[in-house]
């Protein structure tokens, strides 16, 4: 997928704003934030968001290392509001404690203005905690809509997301939603390089366009691997990690490639 305006490749930067690491309190993953940064540096990413479930990743040493690599790391979280996942960018731990429903999110958006950015992840993928048709009712809570990485041929639930995005003039964002390090790097959004690498500049570029989405269809190997991860490997890893003390809030994603 490509934006309507063409520019030289050196004028664009790569973003992935939906990623999980082993710091996640509700999933059992096996790669660290530093491993993610190293891979991002090699692959030429300039902006990342580690979106842990219901908590903000705010380890100062990781943010410092990212800055030394020339990578903007935006504090973020993937929240579950009224049963639906929402990604909130440039947020603090104290702020997310006050968000319990979409009206709370509206109040925070009103208070923060353009310095906050929210999007609906995998909105129509039924295996995840997806917002589904309610996206239209709550559309004022979102700056953008995610183009999910998991699709192939006739199976592409992003088509509906694209229609909603077009109707309400919201940008689409390609992300990896990576739960494995090998999943990171193939699915991302690109924007023209802003004058300074700040969260506010990134959000302005996303809202106003143009954007490029890089998100190739899944191969059969990737589909088989994803289903093995979702239904076998990851549940076993979570059982080993959490056992009977596993958090009560379940979060099973549509697909993690």
Buried (B, 14 or more C-beta within 10 A) or exposed (E): BEBEEEEEEEEBBBBBBBBBBBBBEBBBBEBBBBBBBBBBBEEEBBBBBBBBBBBBBBEEEBBEBBEEBEBBBBBBBBBBBEEBBBBBBBBEEEBBEEBEEBEBBBEBBEEBEEEBBBBBBBBBBEBBBBBBEBBEEBBEBBBBBBBBBBBEEEEBBBEBBBEBBEEEEBBBBBBBBBBBBEBBBBBBBBBBBBEEBBBBBBBBBBBEEBBBBBBEEBEEEBBEBBBEBBEEBBEEBBEEBBEEEEEEEEBBBBBBB
